[in-house]
Amino acid sequence: KKEHAQDLLTIFSDICKVKFCHVNGHLEALKGRWCNVCKDDEKCIQKHGKPKSFQVGSNLSCRQHIRGHYDVDQERCAAQNVKENHHAIPCDVLRAQNEAMKQRKEGQRTLDGASRRHPNPGNFQETRS
């Protein structure tokens, strides 16, 4: 299973359990992944708090979070030779990639219409002399 999530590990930690203490004293235990980019960003921690950099969702929701760190993810995936998941690519970038792919494919042609169909010459009659 871990090989299917290699692209996640470029940005996120492995799955772990963390206990958060809320302002009212309530202790909450969560299972999820740390976003290492958000966790190391002091501005993000000051603005949103440390629990905001802990993702408890599925692989898909983590990949959607990666869209915000696409430049970092792209760089790390290339360095570690890991294929980027299409869910981790921002929609506008993905659309541009698909358009470029379509334009490249338009250069290839099929053999449809390459040969002409000749009209039926009709039946041959055998003549005996």
C-alpha positions as CSV (number, residue, x, y, z in Angstrom):
1,K,0.0,0.0,0.0
2,K,2.8,2.4,0.8
3,E,4.1,2.4,-2.8
4,H,0.8,3.9,-3.9
5,A,1.3,6.8,-1.5
6,Q,5.0,7.6,-2.3
7,D,4.0,11.0,-3.8
8,L,2.3,11.9,-0.4
9,L,5.5,11.2,1.5
10,T,7.3,14.0,-0.4
11,I,5.2,16.6,1.5
12,F,3.5,14.6,4.4
13,S,4.8,12.5,7.2
14,D,3.8,8.9,7.6
15,I,0.5,8.2,9.4
16,C,0.8,8.9,13.1
17,K,-1.4,9.5,16.2
18,V,-1.3,12.9,17.9
19,K,-3.0,14.3,20.9
20,F,-4.2,18.0,20.8
21,C,-5.2,19.9,23.9
22,H,-7.9,22.5,23.2
23,V,-8.3,25.8,24.9
24,N,-11.1,24.4,27.1
25,G,-8.8,21.6,28.3
26,H,-10.4,18.9,26.2
27,L,-7.8,16.4,25.0
28,E,-8.4,15.0,21.5
29,A,-6.4,12.1,19.9
30,L,-6.3,12.1,16.1
31,K,-4.8,9.8,13.5
32,G,-3.4,11.4,10.4
33,R,-0.4,13.0,8.7
34,W,1.7,16.1,9.3
35,C,2.1,18.5,6.3
36,N,5.8,19.2,6.7
37,V,5.6,22.3,4.6
38,C,2.9,23.9,6.8
39,K,4.4,22.6,10.0
40,D,7.8,24.3,9.2
41,D,6.1,27.6,8.1
42,E,6.1,30.0,11.0
43,K,3.6,32.3,9.3
44,C,1.1,29.5,8.8
45,I,1.5,28.3,12.4
46,Q,0.9,31.8,13.8
47,K,-2.1,32.4,11.5
48,H,-3.9,29.0,11.8
49,G,-2.2,27.2,14.7
50,K,-0.3,23.9,14.6
51,P,-3.3,21.6,14.4
52,K,-4.2,23.1,11.0
53,S,-1.0,21.5,9.5
54,F,-2.2,18.0,10.7
55,Q,-4.4,16.3,8.1
56,V,-6.8,13.6,9.2
57,G,-8.4,12.9,5.8
58,S,-7.8,10.3,3.2
59,N,-5.0,10.2,0.6
60,L,-7.2,12.1,-1.8
61,S,-7.8,15.0,0.6
62,C,-4.0,15.1,1.4
63,R,-3.3,15.3,-2.4
64,Q,-5.8,18.1,-2.7
65,H,-3.9,19.9,0.1
66,I,-0.7,19.3,-1.8
67,R,-2.1,21.5,-4.7
68,G,-1.3,24.5,-2.5
69,H,2.3,23.4,-2.3
70,Y,2.6,22.3,-5.9
71,D,5.9,24.0,-6.7
72,V,7.5,22.2,-3.6
73,D,5.9,18.9,-4.5
74,Q,6.9,19.1,-8.1
75,E,10.5,19.7,-7.1
76,R,10.6,16.9,-4.5
77,C,8.9,14.4,-6.8
78,A,11.5,15.1,-9.5
79,A,14.4,14.8,-7.0
80,Q,13.1,11.5,-5.6
81,N,12.1,10.2,-9.0
82,V,8.4,9.7,-7.9
83,K,5.5,10.1,-10.3
84,E,3.2,13.0,-9.5
85,N,-0.4,12.0,-8.9
86,H,-2.9,13.9,-11.0
87,H,-5.0,14.7,-8.0
88,A,-2.0,16.7,-6.5
89,I,-1.7,18.9,-9.6
90,P,-3.7,22.2,-9.6
91,C,-6.6,22.2,-12.0
92,D,-5.3,25.0,-14.2
93,V,-1.9,23.3,-14.6
94,L,-3.6,19.9,-15.3
95,R,-5.8,21.6,-18.0
96,A,-2.8,23.1,-19.6
97,Q,-1.0,19.8,-19.6
98,N,-4.0,18.0,-21.2
99,E,-4.2,20.7,-23.9
100,A,-0.5,20.3,-24.7
101,M,-1.0,16.5,-24.9
102,K,-4.0,16.9,-27.3
103,Q,-1.9,19.2,-29.5
104,R,0.9,16.7,-29.7
105,K,-1.6,13.9,-30.5
106,E,-3.0,16.0,-33.4
107,G,0.3,15.5,-35.2
108,Q,-0.3,11.8,-35.6
109,R,-2.7,10.7,-38.3
110,T,-4.5,7.4,-39.0
111,L,-4.6,5.6,-42.3
112,D,-8.3,6.4,-42.7
113,G,-8.7,8.1,-46.1
114,A,-5.2,7.2,-47.2
115,S,-6.4,4.7,-49.8
116,R,-9.1,5.5,-52.3
117,R,-12.0,3.1,-53.0
118,H,-12.3,2.5,-56.7
119,P,-15.8,2.1,-58.2
120,N,-16.9,-1.4,-58.9
121,P,-15.9,-2.2,-62.6
122,G,-19.1,-4.3,-63.0
123,N,-19.4,-8.0,-63.9
124,F,-17.1,-9.4,-66.5
125,Q,-18.7,-11.5,-69.2
126,E,-16.8,-14.3,-70.6
127,T,-16.8,-14.4,-74.4
128,R,-16.1,-17.6,-76.3
129,S,-14.9,-17.5,-79.8
